[in-house]
């Protein structure tokens, strides 16, 4: 396959609003580069991005700091080999992003490509390196192609990537691409002080009553609140968010919230729990961050999963949802894995989760998160 001209790569990622997968069909390398920010959820900077394929379908998109590539190329290569083997990928596209020309990054990228290609020479069934691209100073070029008729030394204008139809197609599918990773982080970081004050007052009012609830009562109240939000589609106000976060501090209620997350509603719950996370602080932020992360996982938004994990680890590293998200990130778990786990829990316990079985002695200590 000629990676510079191939018209048939199909990146797929979970749609935030529909049960089926959104299918994007970029044409050629330029179209693939246009799709990458929407696979990540933000426009990468100072990054090494590896897009892993199974035939023409994206398996997973990985991001590392470009400094890691130049400082520890052997470690990066070993990491990517492990991911390629574990996921059974048949191909990988490597892209390094730097603001300015960075000869050390370009050299390390070329070496990484050659190292991975050497494996394919030994093992014909091994993954193919589709290309290795360096994006810098508004230009992009292959670091491995020496054919000037195909890849001129000065590269190509990256503005053409930004205006490629593949980017518009991703927007139509509702896939976000924040300007950079820190902008994406703003989804869950503390925001408006007045909103936070109103929320804090509501949380303080709600906590005593929530603490007096029996486990099943807490689960049932969470179920009622989530049903009302899901039915109306309206964003909860500060009073409702305060009570939701108070309830989410109870494992029985938190399981109900976790099991509510599926492909059709993942976008809604990502928005709701991110709004709660922005208003929360300290230990209270752990549950909404974790629930935002699970919703992001369910819709294939790996970048937001990582950010939720980073923020939640700061406040409560032992939290059950933190452990779940850590496992997702460390093993690169596909969204399908969440839907499989969710289906098993629903079949075993029902929509109220383990709380529905606690009165029969078989739900104890079996919290989803």
N, C-alpha and C positions, 0 to 999 in steps of 0.2 A: 504494500500500500504506500502511496506517495502522501505523506502527511501534509504537504503544502497545498494539495489540491483536492484531497478526498472530500466528496460532498455529502457523505452519508452518516456522520457521527450523530448519535441520538443521546444527548445528556437527558437524564430523567431525575426528577426530584419530587418529593411529596408536595402535592398542592395544598395550600392552607384552607381551601374552601370546598374541596370535592373529595369523594371517596377514591376516585381513580387517580393515577399518576399523571401529572402534567408532562407532556412530551415536547421537548424543544429539538428542532432539527437545524442547527446552524450549518452553513455551507463553508467548507474549507477552514483553514487555520484562523483567518480573521473572524469568522463567525464563532469559532470555538473560544477565542480570546474574549469576544464580546459577551459570551455566556458565563465565563468564570466568575465575575463579581456576583452574579445572581445565584450561582451554585454556592458561593461562600456566604453571601448575605451582605457583603461590603466590597468596596474597591480596594484591593490589596496594595500595601506600600511596604517596602523593606521586607519582602516576603519571598519564600520559595513555596510555590504551589505545585502540588502533584495531583493530576487528575487521573484516576485509575479506571480502566475500562474493562468490561467483559464484552468482547466483540465490539459492538458499536454503542453500548449502553454504559453510562457512567455508573461505577460501583460506589466510589467515594471520592471526595475532594479533600485533600489534606493541605494544611498550611503550617509552615515553620518560619521562623525568623531567618532572613537572608544572612544575618551574621553567623547563625549556626552552620550554614553551608560553608562559609569561608573559614570559620574557626575549627570546625570538626567535620570535614567532608566524609571521613570514614564512618563516623557515627551516623551521619545522615543517610549514607548509602546503606548501612546495616539496617537502619530503621525502615527504609523504604523496601528493602528486600523482604523483610519480615512481613510488612503489610501486603506486598504483592503476593507472597506465598500464601499467607493466611486467607486472603480474599479470593485467591484463584484468578487474579486479574490477567488478562491477555495482552494488555498494553498500558502504557503510561505516557502522559504528556507532562513535561517539566517546564515550569515558567518561573523565572526569577524577576522580581520587581525591585528596582532601586530608583531613587529620585534622580540621581546623577549617574553618569557612566562609572561603573565599578569593575575595573579589570580583574580584581581578585575574585569577585563573585562570578563573573563570566567564565573565568578559567576553572573555578571549582564546579560550575554548572556543566561545562564541557567534560570535565573529568568524571562527574557523577554519571552523565549520560553514557560515556564510554564504559565505565565500570558495570553499569546495568546491562549494556549491550553485550558485554563479554559473557555474561551468564547465558544470554539467549543463543550465543554461538555454541556453547557447550551443551545446552539443553534446548533442542529445537522447539519444545513445548513451552519454553520460558516466555515471559512477557516481552513484548516488543517496545522499544523506546520510539514513540511516534515522532517526537521532536523535542528539542531543548531550546527555549526561547528566552532572551533577555529583553526586558522592557525597561527603558531608561530615557529620561530627557525627551519624552514625547515620541520616541521611536521604538520599534521592536524589530528584532532580527534573530535568526537562528544562529546558535553558536557552534553548530555541528555541520551545517551545509556549506560547502565551499564553492558551489556553483553560482557564479555571479549573475547568470541569467535568471536564476530562480530566487536567489537571496542576495541582493546587492549588499556590499559591505556597510553602506549607510543605513540599511534596514528600510522599514516602512513607517509611514505616518500613523501613530497610534490614534489620532483623531478619527481615522476611518473605522477603527475598531469600535469606538464609542458611539458612532452613528450607524453601525451595522444593524440590519433588520432583526438579527437575533436578539439584540438588546430590547427592542420594542416588543418582540414576541414574549420575552420573559416578563416584561411589565404587564402585558395583557393577561398573563397567567397569574398575576398577583405576587410575583416573586420580588422581594425587596433587595435593594443594593444600596446600603448606606455609604456615605462618602468615604469613611474609613472605619477601622475597628473601634476607635474611641467613640465615634458617633453612635455606633451600634450599642456600645456599653451604656449610653445615656438612656436607653430603654428601661433599664432597671436601677439606675443610680438615683439618689434623692433629687427631687425636683422642686417645685414651687413650695415655699415655706408656709404660705397660708393653707394650701391643700394639706400639707403634712401636719399642721397644727390641728385642723379639723379632724383629720384621720386619727391622730393620736388621742384626742379627746374621746372619739367614738370607740377606739380600742380599749381605753381605760374603763369606759362605761360598760363595755361588753364582757370584759374578762371575768368579773366575779360570777355573773350568771352562767357563763359557759363552763366555768370550773365546777359548778354544782351539778351539771348535767351528768347523767349516766352515759356510759360509752355509746350505747345504741341511740340514746336521745340526741347526743351530739352528731352522730352519723345521720340521723333522720333530719335534723335541722339543716345540716349542710346540704343534704339531698334536696330539700325544699327550696333553699336559696338558689342553688345551682339550676334547678328546674325553672325557676322564675326568670333567671338571667338568660338561660338558653331559649326559653319560649319568647321572651320579648326582644332579645337581641340588644337590649339597652345596656350601656355601660353603668355599673353600679356607682352610686355616689359615695362620699367619704364615710357616711354612717354604715352603709352596707359593706364597704371594704373593711372597715374596722371590725365588724362582726365576722366577716369571712376569715380575716387573719386570726382573730381570737379562736374561732372554731378550728382553723388549720393547725393550731398548736396542739390539738388533741389528735392522737394517731388514728382513732376511729373515724373522725370526720375527714382527716387528711387523706385517708384511703379512698373515701367516697370521691373527693375532688380529683385524686389521681386517676381513678378508674373512669371518670367522666371524659377523659381526654382521648379522642380518637380522630381519625383523619378529617371527618366532616366538621368537627368543632374545634380542632386544634388551634386555628387562627383566633377564634373567640377567646379561648382560655389563655392563650399566650398574651393577648391584650389585657384581659382582666387581671391576671396574676402579675403581669409586669407593672400595671398601675398600682397594685398593692405593694409590690417590691419597692417602687419609687418612693412610696410614702413611709415605708417601714425602716426601722433602724435596729441595730443590735440583734439579739437572738430572735426577735419577732420577724426579721427579714428572711430567716432561713427557709421557712416553709414556702412563702410566695416565690422566692428565688428558685427553689427546687421545683415547684409546680410549673413555673415559667419554663424551666429547663426541660421538663418532661414534655410539655406542649411543643417546644421547639424541636425536640427529638422526633416527636410524632409527625411533624410536618417537614422533616428533613433539613432543619436549619441548624447545622452543626456549629456554626460560628456563635450563635446565641447560646447553644448548649454550653460551650466552653466558657463564655463570659459568665453565665449563671453559676457554673461550677466554681470559677475563680472567686466570685463575690461571696457565694455561700460558704466556701471553705474558710474565708476570713472571719465569718461570724460564728459558725457552728460546724467544724469539720467532721464531727461524729454523727451528724444528722443522717437519718435513713435515706432521704432523698439525695443528699450529697454523695453517699456511698453508691447509690444507683447511677447518678450522673458520672461519677468517677469511672465506673465500670464501662459506661457508654463511650467515654472519651478514650480511655486506655485501650479498649478493644475495637474501637471504630464500629460500634454496633449499628446496623442498618435500622431505619424506622420500622421495618417489618418485624423486627425482633420485639419492639414494644407492643405492637398489635397482637403478636402471638402470646406474649406474657399476659396482656390485658384480657384476651379471650379466655385463657386458662383460669385467671382469677375470677372472672365473671361466671364461668361455668361452675367453679367450685363454691363461690360464696354468694353470687348475685351482686346487684349494683351497690349494695351497702357494704360490700367487702367483708373482711373478717369479723366486723362488729355484728353482722347478721348471724354468725355462728357462735359468738362468744357465750350466749346463754346455754349453748349445748356443750360447752367445754372444748370446742375444737377450733376456736378462732384466737385463742390466747397466743400472744407473741408472734403472730403471723402477719404483721402489718406489711402492706405493699411498700410503703415508704415512710 
